[in-house]
Each structure stands twice: as structure tokens, then as C-alpha cells.
Amino acid sequence: MYTAGEIAERIRTGQVTSREVTEELLARIAADTKVNAVVEVRREHALAEADRADALLAERGGLVERAGLVGRAGVVGRDGVVGPDSLGGQGGWGGPLLGVPVTVKDCFNVAGMRTTWGNPAFAEYVADHDALVVERLQRAGAIVVGKTNVHAMLADFGQTANEIYGRTNNPADLDRTPGGSSGGAAAALAADLTYLEYGSDLVGSIRLPAAYCGVYGLKPTNGLVPLRGFEIPGTPYLPTELPVLSTIGPLARSAADLRTALRATAGPEAPYSYKLRPPRHDRLQDYRVGIVTDHPSAPVSSEVGDALSDTIDRLARSGAKIVNNWPDGVDANEQAEEFGRQVELFFALHGDSDSDLTAADVRDLDRRRMQARAGWQQYFEDVDVFLCPTSFTVAFPHGSTTIDGQPYETQVFWIAHASLTGHPALSMPIGHTPAGLPVGAQVIGPWHEDDTAITFAELLAG
């Protein structure tokens, strides 16, 4: 399987055409009868865009390279800025993903395609505009060929199924879940049905599927990627300054692809020009890494523990400085429980749920959230990244209500802390069980230093 950066390089250098890549991907999607990850495609549009990309490359003699946007493996250089004036091409079209076919989660608007959220009430809703992340991916040259499955109304972090499209299966074991609610996104990557994906994460809905399917998934710093076009059908979009826990971000087959996608999509709505903060280090041995591998509230399975142990041994051999234990002042149980209260507040402010929260409650919740963020930020003054499990378990059988003897909700424990504080957090694959099931680890980085976490994961993967 090629990464998005690798296939972009092959297209750019003429080893293959965008049309050939797109036709092959569409054929794989059409042939899939087992995973059920990609649930809608726009074939003719995708092929027309592929032809356009090939024509542009031929006409400009390698526009992307001459524009100075392509670095190692065909991705944006780490010090680059991605914006409408720097992408080149016709009308600003071109860039680091030129000619690469991608997919997006069904909850994002794509003009002319259905946005169902897995809800039969929206089965025939057709978007008349693109979500902002879709606009930006396309401006970077990506071809959005289709959409991936979600759990109904994005309401489950551990499974992906709905009455419209049915159930998505884990490519590593069809009898097991791919996670949720971005299960279709992660499964599509693992099954070679897309080169890059975009999902959403409120309660681990990017990171858990990424871990269960063996791919990379990034929850960016909260608010870094605008949410326009990610709303329930028929709901008008209005920017808000209320606390927003929900975050949207990329899933990919490499950490480098996460960086490319984030550079293409992050930044304020307008004017659009954004530069990621550079990573703190470019060598693994220079990183100071906080590590926690287990906790009584979410005891990791032996399979997860073994893979984490091997990863930490490799990290120690690299010469990186390892700092064991949680940050000073962080009570892991208390923060996980606090995240649950913050989710209640989120739905009270943004959803339709009834709530007995008072103004005083809201002030107190906001204060506790900011205190938690400040505590972790202080920790990151001396530590570069924090490494821990993404989940206590590997992918589990469909329909499970308990997992390895633990309550279903135990999946939330390890992802709760970055979700509470809004820090960037990604899941990366670190190995497989003897039965071939993927194991993921979570890398949490400093506030607005997403590329520090991405680069660490890239270096750790070797």
C-alpha cells in the first residue's frame, strides 16, 4: 500500500497517472463486498478531476515541484505555508496532494453528494456546498472520490453501523469492529480503499478506529481546523465561541500524511494562510517522552501491554529521555470523569439534550477544563510528548457490551485526557497481536504543537 505522499510523488514524477490511480482505487471500492467502508462514490467527477490533474502536470511540466511545495516523499516541506496563494495551479488548484484520490467521513458536506450521518431521516439529503475541509483538500489537489461509513448520528465511539449503509467490518478480522464513529474512515485506509481520510473526534472517534484498524489518526489541537460544513443536515452553520470539544482531523497510513493533510486544512476560516509550529526536535534521541502504560481504571490487555513494552524498549535504545508517570498534579481518574461532565456540557450547549446545568455550573466546568489544560501545558515545558495506550484493548467482536471483562465505556479512559484539555493527540500503529490484530499507541503533544507529536510518531515508526 502506498501512502498519500508516496502516490503523490509517483503521479508528480510521471511513474503513474492520476487517472490510473483513481481508476484502480474505484475498482477496488467496487469490488469490496466484505469491509463496507466506502458507502458512496462519484466516479465520473473523480475521473474528470484526475484527467484535469494529469493535464495540469503535463502543461506545467511539474507545477508542484517548481512551486517549491514538494519536499521529501512528495509532501509539503516542514517549514512551508499552505494557503490559496501558495498552491499554484488554475484558480489556486494544485499542491502537495495533486491527483491523489481521497475520501471523507459521511458527516462532511460534499456538493452533490448525500450527507446522511447514518440517519434514515437524512437519507436523501444532498449537500449544495462543500465543507471547508473538503474545499481545502481539493485546493491542495486531492480528488474526493467518495464518502465513508459512520455510526448513526456519530453516536458510538466503538462501532460503526447504521440503518442506511449497514455495518462496517475491521479488515483485520471481519467479525470485529473497526471502532467508531469514524470506523469507515479507518477501515477504508486499512483495506486500501483510499489514500487519505478526514474524520471527526469528540470521544475518540478518530483515535480509537485508527488504533483498532492499524492506521494513523490525528485529533488536532481543538479549534485548529474549522468546522464549517460539519453539521447535522438542515442546521445552519454559525461560528461559536462556546466550548467546543468536537474536533476534526485526518487519518492516514503515515505520520507524514497527517502533516500534509493538516497543513492543507488547518487555520482560520478567512483569510486562509496557516503555518504549523515547527517540531521541537528532528531526532528521536532528542525527545523527552512522558510514559504511562497502564492504569487500574483501564487495565491494558496483555497484547496491548506487550506491544507498548516493545515500543518503549525501542524508544529507550534510541537515547530518548523517558519520564515515567502522569504529570504532577494530574489525577487520571478525576480527569477522565471530568471529561464525562464536559461532554454533558457540550451536548447541553450544542445539542438537543435537556440539562439541569446552571450558569454557575457552566462557569465551574469551564474553569476546571482550563485548569486541566494549564496543568498539562506546564508539564510540556519540560516534556515534549506523552506516550500512552490509545485503548486498553484491540478490536473486539461486533456487538460487544463488555470487553475483556471491562465495561464498554472503558474505551474512553485513555483518550479522555487530551479530549478534556484540547491538546493534539494522535494514534499510531505499534504492532500486531499473534492473531494479526493491530495495536495502537497514543501520542499527546503540547497545545498548538501538533507537528511535534506528528514528527515524534514519524521518527518512532522509523
PyMOL commands that set and color helices and strands:
alter all, ss='L'
color gray80, all
select helices_A, chain A and resi 4-12+18-31+43-60+63-66+72-74+90-92+120-122+132-139+152-154+183-190+207-213+255-265+284-286+302-318+332-350+359-379+408-421+450-461
alter helices_A, ss='H'
color red, helices_A
select strands_A, chain A and resi 38-41+101-105+143-148+161-162+166-167+197-201+216-219+247-252+288-291+321-324+385-389+402-403+406-407+425-432+438-444
alter strands_A, ss='S'
color yellow, strands_A
deselect
rebuild
show_as cartoon
